[in-house]
Amino acid sequence: MTRYFGQTDMGETIFAIYRKRRVDDLIYQEIWNTATSSWDITTSLMRLITGGDCTLSEIKEEDAMKAFPVAFPA
């Protein structure tokens, strides 16, 4: 199951999306890189979660798709 997280400007606009997904018993943490239009491996997601960052929240896949449609090719 893939979980999505959005980083917002104090609850307003989502300016970054992250995803956490399991593949072959490994858990990948990725951030959408707008410069390269690709998902990049990151360690910052876990730091944001465990640090209690107030700009990060779990979001629905639909919300991630609305914020960054190019990250979800048809």
Secondary structure, DSSP 8 states (H G I E B T S, - for coil): --EEEEEESTTSSEEEEEEEEEETTEEEEEEEETTTTEEEE-SHHHHHHHHT-TTEEEE-HHHHHHH-GGGS--
